[in-house]
Amino acid sequence: MEKQNDGGSVNSVCSGMSSREFQGTVETKFLDLRNGLSIRDYFAKAAMSAILSRSALIPIDNLVKDSYDIADAMIIMRENE
């Protein structure tokens, strides 16, 4: 089975920020970068939040699948830039 492209670690995205810059971001309130969160997980989290902001009445299976489908599409778009 082929390994899913998870976009790498969120750590690599934020590594260019100084600790002072990063401390001011929203992510510091919700995200501990030491937990190994992938970019795919981070994108899915953002997609899930957006989906739920529009409707909380969505079956959980659909919510998770749709969130990761959006995350996968975002990773593909990043690779094509």
Stockholm file with secondary structure:
# STOCKHOLM 1.0

chainA/1-81         MEKQNDGGSVNSVCSGMSSREFQGTVETKFLDLRNGLSIRDYFAKAAMSAILSRSALIPIDNLVKDSYDIADAMIIMRENE
#=GR chainA/1-81 SS CCCCCCCCBHHHHHTTSCHHHHHTSTHHHHCCGGGCCBHHHHHHHHHHHHHHHHCSCSCHHHHHHHHHHHHHHHHHHHHTC
#=GC SS_cons        CCCCCCCCBHHHHHTTSCHHHHHTSTHHHHCCGGGCCBHHHHHHHHHHHHHHHHCSCSCHHHHHHHHHHHHHHHHHHHHTC
//
